[in-house]
Amino acid sequence: MTDRIVLAYSGGLDTSVAIGWIAEATGQEVVAVAVDVGQGGESLETVRQRALDCGAVEAYVADARDEFADQYCMPTLKANGLYMDSYPLVSAISRPVITKHLVAAAQQFGATTVAHGCTGKGNDQVRFEVGIQTLGPELKCIAPVRDLALTRELAIEYAEKHNLPIETTKKNPFSIDQNVWGRAVETGFLEDIWNGPTKDVYDYTEDPSFPPAPDVVNITFDQGVPVALDGQTVTALEAIEQLNRRAGAQGIGRIDIVEDRLVGIKSREIYEAPGAMALIAAHRELENITLEREQARFKKTVDQRWTELVYDGQWFSPLKRNLDAFIDETQKYVSGEIRLELHGGRATVQGRRSETSLYDFSLATYDAGDAFDQSSARGFIDIFGLSSKVASQREQRIHGKPDFSGLGSLDR
C-alpha cells in the first residue's frame, strides 16, 4: 500500500497546489483535511470537491465551529487571553482544533505524515508540529513551503500548467487568517511599521470614526461562559457571532501590534476581534465583582502564563492542563449580567449584577446604612504598617533621621 500524507487544506491556491506538489516530491498519496472554524467563504462541500479535483485520494471535512467555540474560545475567554495585553489568540487557538482533526484523519486513513502550509518564519509551524507530535507521536511532519521549496510563483505556474480548478491571477497583498474568534492580517505594506493600516485591511469591523447610534447589550454569564444576550439564550458560537456583528458595526476590536513571535522575531500584525474583545471586557468586569481579592490577583499571573503557553503552541501540554484546572475552579461564581455600551470603537461597561457578587452595598456606602466598622481601621493600619515602621526605625537609628527641611516650604 502506498504511504499517505495528510494535508491541512484550506481550499486556496497554495494548499491546492501542495496536493500534487507533495505527491510528486514524495511519491505518496495525499489526503486533504479541511476544518471549518468559522472562517466563512466557500462551503465545505465545495472545498472537498476541489481537493479531490486537485488530486487528493481522500478529502476529510469537518464542521468544527461549535467545537471551536466551546472547547477553545471559551477557555480563552475564561483566561482573559490577550497576548502582550492586546492579541486575543485568534490564530493560536484555532491550530489545536485543526491539529486534532489532522491526527484523527491520519489515524482514519492510515497516513504516516502530516503536512501543513506554514513558512519557516512563523508561529504556526510550531503550533501544528508540537501539537501533532503530542497527539500522534508516531507521525512525521512536513511543510511544502518550508521543506519542499513551494513558493507562490511556483504555485501559480504549477496550477496553470496542470489546469487546477483554482484562481491564480488575483493576488491579495496581505496574508490573512480568520475564524469566528477574529481575523489576522499581515505582510504587504504593513511590514513597514511606519505605515498605518488602510481601510482595505479591515473586513470584520466598520470605521469607528463614523459610528452608528450606541448599541447597548446585556450579556449573561454562567460560570464564566456567555449564555444569553439581551435575555435570549445563545450558544457560545452564537454569542461570538452576534457580538461580531454588533461590536463590529461599531468598529470595536481593531488591534495594531508589533508582536514578539515565538521564533524570535518581531512582526507587525493587524487583528480584528470585535466579539472576542467585547466578551473579554464583560468577563473581566464580572470577575471584578465575583472573585476574591487574592484569588483575582493570582489569577492575573495564571492568565498571563496560560496565554503565553497557548501562543507558543503548548495547548496540549501538562502545564496548560494544570492551569486550566485552576482557571475553571475560579469560574465557579463568575455568573451574572454585564451591560455593555458598544459605540465608536469602545465596549464600555455600564452596569453589573450577580447573585454571587462579593460587592456589598452596606459595606461600600458612605451614606446611611453603612455597616463598615470604621473604628477597626486604626488597629488594622497599625498592624499592616508595623514591619515597615520597624524597618524605618532601624534605618534612622543607624543613619539618622531623613532631612525634609527643603520640602514643602512656603514662599513668604
C-alpha positions as CSV (number, residue, x, y, z in Angstrom):
1,M,0.0,0.0,0.0
2,T,1.3,3.5,-0.9
3,D,2.2,5.7,2.1
4,R,-0.2,8.5,2.7
5,I,0.3,12.1,3.8
6,V,-2.5,14.1,5.5
7,L,-2.5,17.8,4.3
8,A,-4.1,20.7,6.2
9,Y,-6.2,22.0,3.3
10,S,-7.8,25.5,3.1
11,G,-9.1,25.3,-0.5
12,G,-6.8,28.2,-1.6
13,L,-4.1,28.3,-4.2
14,D,-1.1,27.2,-2.1
15,T,-2.7,24.2,-0.5
16,S,-4.4,23.1,-3.7
17,V,-1.1,23.1,-5.5
18,A,0.5,21.4,-2.5
19,I,-1.6,18.2,-3.1
20,G,0.2,17.4,-6.4
21,W,3.5,19.0,-5.4
22,I,3.7,16.8,-2.3
23,A,2.7,13.7,-4.3
24,E,5.3,14.3,-6.9
25,A,8.1,15.1,-4.4
26,T,7.4,12.2,-2.1
27,G,5.7,9.5,-4.2
28,Q,2.9,9.3,-1.6
29,E,-0.8,9.8,-1.8
30,V,-2.4,12.9,-0.3
31,V,-5.4,13.1,1.9
32,A,-6.8,16.7,2.2
33,V,-8.3,17.8,5.5
34,A,-10.4,20.9,5.8
35,V,-11.7,22.2,9.1
36,D,-14.4,24.9,9.4
37,V,-13.7,27.1,12.5
38,G,-16.0,29.9,11.3
39,Q,-13.7,31.4,8.7
40,G,-16.6,31.9,6.2
41,G,-16.2,31.7,2.4
42,E,-16.9,28.6,0.5
43,S,-18.9,25.6,1.7
44,L,-17.1,22.6,3.0
45,E,-18.6,20.5,0.1
46,T,-17.1,22.9,-2.4
47,V,-13.7,22.8,-0.7
48,R,-13.9,19.0,-0.5
49,Q,-14.6,18.6,-4.2
50,R,-11.8,20.9,-5.1
51,A,-9.4,18.9,-3.1
52,L,-10.4,15.8,-5.0
53,D,-10.2,17.6,-8.3
54,C,-6.7,18.7,-7.4
55,G,-5.6,15.1,-6.9
56,A,-6.3,14.2,-3.3
57,V,-7.2,10.5,-2.9
58,E,-9.5,11.3,0.0
59,A,-11.0,14.6,1.4
60,Y,-11.9,14.8,5.1
61,V,-14.0,17.9,6.0
62,A,-15.2,18.8,9.5
63,D,-17.6,21.5,10.7
64,A,-15.8,22.3,13.9
65,R,-17.5,25.7,14.6
66,D,-19.3,24.7,17.8
67,E,-16.3,22.6,18.9
68,F,-14.0,25.5,18.4
69,A,-16.3,28.0,20.2
70,D,-17.0,25.7,23.2
71,Q,-13.6,24.0,23.7
72,Y,-11.2,26.6,22.5
73,C,-12.7,30.1,22.5
74,M,-14.5,29.7,25.9
75,P,-11.3,28.6,27.8
76,T,-9.6,31.6,26.2
77,L,-12.4,33.9,27.5
78,K,-12.1,32.4,31.0
79,A,-8.4,33.1,30.9
80,N,-8.9,36.6,29.5
81,G,-6.4,35.5,26.9
82,L,-4.6,38.6,25.5
83,Y,-1.0,38.0,24.4
84,M,1.1,41.2,25.1
85,D,-2.1,42.6,26.6
86,S,-3.5,43.0,23.1
87,Y,-3.9,39.9,20.9
88,P,-6.8,37.6,21.7
89,L,-5.0,34.5,20.3
90,V,-7.1,34.4,17.1
91,S,-4.8,32.0,15.2
92,A,-3.2,30.4,18.2
93,I,-6.4,28.8,19.4
94,S,-7.5,27.6,16.0
95,R,-4.4,25.5,15.4
96,P,-5.0,22.9,18.2
97,V,-8.5,22.1,16.9
98,I,-7.2,21.8,13.3
99,T,-4.3,19.6,14.6
100,K,-6.7,17.3,16.4
101,H,-8.6,16.7,13.2
102,L,-5.4,16.2,11.2
103,V,-4.3,13.5,13.6
104,A,-7.8,11.9,13.6
105,A,-7.7,11.8,9.8
106,A,-4.2,10.3,9.8
107,Q,-5.4,7.5,12.0
108,Q,-8.6,7.0,9.9
109,F,-6.8,6.9,6.5
110,G,-3.6,5.2,7.6
111,A,-1.2,8.2,7.0
112,T,2.3,8.3,8.3
113,T,2.9,12.0,7.8
114,V,1.1,15.3,8.3
115,A,1.7,18.3,6.1
116,H,0.8,22.0,6.7
117,G,1.2,25.2,4.7
118,C,3.3,27.3,7.1
119,T,6.5,29.1,6.4
120,G,9.7,28.7,8.4
121,K,9.4,32.2,10.0
122,G,6.0,32.0,11.7
123,N,4.5,30.7,14.9
124,D,2.0,28.3,13.2
125,Q,4.6,25.8,12.1
126,V,5.5,25.3,15.8
127,R,1.8,25.1,16.9
128,F,1.0,22.5,14.3
129,E,4.0,20.3,14.7
130,V,4.2,20.4,18.5
131,G,0.5,19.5,18.6
132,I,0.9,16.7,16.1
133,Q,3.9,15.3,18.0
134,T,1.9,15.4,21.2
135,L,-1.3,13.8,19.9
136,G,0.3,11.5,17.4
137,P,4.0,11.0,18.3
138,E,4.4,8.3,15.7
139,L,3.6,10.8,12.9
140,K,6.1,12.8,10.8
141,C,5.6,16.4,9.7
142,I,6.5,18.3,6.5
143,A,5.8,21.8,5.3
144,P,5.8,22.2,1.5
145,V,6.6,25.9,1.6
146,R,9.4,25.4,4.1
147,D,10.7,21.9,3.2
148,L,9.8,21.4,-0.5
149,A,10.5,24.9,-1.9
150,L,6.9,25.6,-2.9
151,T,7.0,29.4,-3.5
152,R,3.9,31.3,-4.6
153,E,5.3,32.0,-8.0
154,L,5.9,28.2,-8.5
155,A,2.4,27.5,-7.1
156,I,0.8,29.8,-9.8
157,E,3.0,28.2,-12.5
158,Y,2.1,24.7,-11.3
159,A,-1.7,25.4,-11.1
160,E,-1.7,26.9,-14.6
161,K,0.3,24.0,-16.1
162,H,-1.9,21.4,-14.6
163,N,-5.2,23.3,-15.1
164,L,-6.1,23.1,-11.5
165,P,-9.6,24.4,-10.6
166,I,-8.3,27.4,-8.5
167,E,-8.0,31.1,-9.2
168,T,-4.4,32.0,-9.8
169,T,-4.5,35.6,-11.0
170,K,-5.9,37.5,-8.1
171,K,-3.1,38.5,-5.7
172,N,-4.1,39.7,-2.3
173,P,-1.3,41.9,-0.9
174,F,-1.9,40.6,2.6
175,S,-1.6,37.2,4.4
176,I,-4.9,36.6,6.1
177,D,-6.1,34.1,8.6
178,Q,-9.6,34.2,10.1
179,N,-12.1,32.4,12.1
180,V,-15.1,33.2,14.3
181,W,-12.9,34.5,17.2
182,G,-11.2,37.0,14.9
183,R,-9.1,37.9,11.9
184,A,-5.4,38.3,11.4
185,V,-3.7,40.4,8.7
186,E,0.0,40.7,7.9
187,T,2.6,41.3,5.2
188,G,2.5,43.7,2.2
189,F,2.9,47.4,3.1
190,L,2.1,46.6,6.7
191,E,5.7,45.2,7.1
192,D,6.8,48.9,7.2
193,I,5.7,49.7,10.8
194,W,5.6,53.4,10.0
195,N,2.7,52.8,7.6
196,G,-0.8,53.0,9.0
197,P,-3.4,50.4,8.0
198,T,-5.7,51.4,5.2
199,K,-9.4,50.7,5.1
200,D,-9.0,47.7,2.8
201,V,-7.2,45.9,5.6
202,Y,-10.4,45.5,7.6
203,D,-13.4,43.3,7.0
204,Y,-14.9,42.3,10.4
205,T,-15.2,46.0,11.6
206,E,-16.5,49.3,10.3
207,D,-14.6,52.6,10.7
208,P,-15.1,53.6,14.4
209,S,-14.7,57.3,13.4
210,F,-18.2,57.3,12.0
211,P,-20.2,55.0,14.3
212,P,-24.0,54.4,14.3
213,A,-26.0,55.1,17.4
214,P,-24.8,53.4,20.6
215,D,-25.7,49.8,20.9
216,V,-26.3,48.6,24.5
217,V,-26.1,44.8,25.1
218,N,-26.8,42.8,28.2
219,I,-24.5,39.7,28.4
220,T,-25.5,36.9,30.8
221,F,-22.7,34.6,32.0
222,D,-22.9,31.2,33.8
223,Q,-19.5,30.1,35.3
224,G,-17.5,32.4,33.0
225,V,-19.4,31.4,29.8
226,P,-21.9,33.7,28.0
227,V,-25.3,32.0,27.9
228,A,-27.7,34.8,26.9
229,L,-27.7,38.2,25.0
230,D,-30.4,40.6,26.0
231,G,-32.2,37.8,27.7
232,Q,-32.2,35.5,24.7
233,T,-30.4,32.2,25.2
234,V,-27.4,31.6,23.0
235,T,-24.7,29.0,22.4
236,A,-21.1,30.1,22.7
237,L,-20.9,30.2,18.9
238,E,-24.0,32.3,18.6
239,A,-22.7,34.7,21.3
240,I,-19.5,35.3,19.4
241,E,-21.2,35.6,16.0
242,Q,-23.8,38.0,17.2
243,L,-21.3,40.2,19.0
244,N,-19.0,40.1,16.0
245,R,-21.8,41.7,14.1
246,R,-22.9,44.2,16.7
247,A,-19.5,45.2,18.0
248,G,-18.0,45.1,14.5
249,A,-20.6,47.6,13.3
250,Q,-19.2,50.0,16.0
251,G,-15.5,49.4,15.0
252,I,-14.7,47.6,18.2
253,G,-11.8,45.1,18.2
254,R,-9.2,46.7,15.9
255,I,-5.7,45.9,17.1
256,D,-2.4,47.1,15.6
257,I,0.6,45.5,17.3
258,V,4.3,44.7,16.8
259,E,4.3,41.3,18.3
260,D,7.1,39.1,19.8
261,R,6.9,35.9,17.8
262,L,8.0,32.6,19.3
263,V,10.7,32.2,16.7
264,G,12.5,35.2,18.0
265,I,11.5,38.0,15.5
266,K,9.2,40.9,15.9
267,S,6.3,41.0,13.5
268,R,3.7,43.7,12.8
269,E,0.1,42.3,12.9
270,I,-3.3,43.8,12.4
271,Y,-6.2,42.0,14.2
272,E,-9.9,42.3,14.2
273,A,-11.8,40.6,17.0
274,P,-15.0,42.5,17.8
275,G,-16.9,39.7,19.5
276,A,-13.9,38.5,21.4
277,M,-12.9,41.9,22.7
278,A,-16.4,42.7,23.8
279,L,-16.8,39.4,25.6
280,I,-13.4,39.8,27.3
281,A,-14.3,43.3,28.5
282,A,-17.6,42.0,30.0
283,H,-16.0,38.8,31.5
284,R,-13.2,40.8,33.2
285,E,-15.7,43.1,34.8
286,L,-17.8,40.2,36.1
287,E,-14.7,38.7,37.6
288,N,-14.1,42.1,39.3
289,I,-17.2,41.6,41.4
290,T,-17.2,37.8,41.9
291,L,-13.5,36.9,42.5
292,E,-12.0,37.3,46.0
293,R,-9.1,39.8,46.0
294,E,-6.1,37.4,46.4
295,Q,-7.7,34.9,44.0
296,A,-8.1,37.7,41.4
297,R,-4.5,38.9,41.9
298,F,-3.1,35.4,41.4
299,K,-5.4,34.6,38.5
300,K,-3.8,37.5,36.5
301,T,-0.4,35.7,36.8
302,V,-2.0,32.4,35.8
303,D,-3.9,34.1,32.9
304,Q,-0.7,35.5,31.5
305,R,1.2,32.2,31.7
306,W,-1.7,30.4,30.2
307,T,-1.8,32.9,27.3
308,E,2.0,32.5,26.7
309,L,1.7,28.7,26.6
310,V,-1.1,28.8,24.1
311,Y,0.6,31.4,21.9
312,D,3.7,29.2,22.0
313,G,1.8,26.2,20.7
314,Q,1.6,24.3,24.0
315,W,-2.2,23.8,24.1
316,F,-1.9,20.1,24.8
317,S,0.9,20.4,27.4
318,P,0.7,19.2,31.0
319,L,1.2,22.7,32.5
320,K,-1.6,24.1,30.3
321,R,-3.9,21.4,31.6
322,N,-2.9,22.2,35.2
323,L,-3.6,25.9,34.6
324,D,-7.0,25.0,33.0
325,A,-8.0,23.3,36.3
326,F,-7.2,26.4,38.3
327,I,-8.9,28.7,35.9
328,D,-12.1,26.5,35.8
329,E,-12.2,26.5,39.6
330,T,-12.1,30.3,39.7
331,Q,-15.1,30.5,37.4
332,K,-17.4,28.7,39.8
333,Y,-19.0,32.0,40.9
334,V,-18.4,34.1,37.7
335,S,-22.1,34.2,36.9
336,G,-24.3,37.3,36.4
337,E,-25.0,40.0,33.9
338,I,-23.0,42.8,32.4
339,R,-24.4,45.7,30.5
340,L,-22.1,47.0,27.8
341,E,-22.4,50.0,25.6
342,L,-20.9,49.4,22.2
343,H,-20.0,52.7,20.5
344,G,-17.3,54.3,18.4
345,G,-14.6,51.6,18.8
346,R,-15.2,51.0,22.6
347,A,-17.0,48.5,24.7
348,T,-17.8,50.3,27.9
349,V,-19.3,48.6,31.0
350,Q,-22.4,50.5,32.2
351,G,-23.8,48.0,34.7
352,R,-23.1,44.8,36.5
353,R,-25.2,42.5,38.7
354,S,-24.7,39.0,40.1
355,E,-26.3,36.8,42.8
356,T,-22.7,35.6,43.6
357,S,-21.2,39.1,43.7
358,L,-18.8,40.0,46.6
359,Y,-19.8,43.6,46.3
360,D,-21.8,44.5,49.5
361,F,-23.6,47.9,49.2
362,S,-23.9,48.2,53.0
363,L,-20.1,47.9,53.3
364,A,-19.3,50.1,50.4
365,T,-21.7,53.0,51.1
366,Y,-20.7,56.3,52.8
367,D,-24.4,57.1,53.4
368,A,-26.9,56.0,55.9
369,G,-26.9,52.2,56.4
370,D,-23.1,52.0,56.4
371,A,-22.3,48.6,58.0
372,F,-18.5,49.0,57.9
373,D,-17.0,49.4,61.4
374,Q,-14.6,52.3,60.8
375,S,-13.2,52.1,64.3
376,S,-11.4,48.9,63.2
377,A,-9.3,50.8,60.7
378,R,-6.8,52.2,63.2
379,G,-5.7,48.9,64.5
380,F,-5.6,47.4,61.0
381,I,-3.3,50.2,59.9
382,D,-1.0,49.8,62.9
383,I,-0.6,46.1,62.3
384,F,-0.4,46.4,58.5
385,G,2.3,49.0,58.6
386,L,4.2,47.5,61.6
387,S,7.0,45.8,59.6
388,S,7.7,48.9,57.6
389,K,7.7,51.0,60.7
390,V,10.2,48.7,62.5
391,A,12.5,48.7,59.4
392,S,12.4,52.5,59.2
393,Q,13.2,52.8,62.9
394,R,16.3,50.7,62.3
395,E,17.4,52.9,59.3
396,Q,17.0,56.1,61.4
397,R,18.9,54.5,64.4
398,I,21.9,53.7,62.1
399,H,21.8,56.5,59.6
400,G,19.9,59.3,61.3
401,K,16.6,60.9,60.5
402,P,16.0,62.0,56.9
403,D,16.1,65.7,56.3
404,F,12.8,67.0,54.8
405,S,13.6,70.7,55.6
406,G,13.8,71.6,51.8
407,L,10.4,70.2,51.1
408,G,7.1,72.0,51.3
409,S,8.5,75.4,52.3
410,L,6.2,78.3,51.5
411,D,7.2,81.5,49.8
412,R,6.7,84.4,52.1
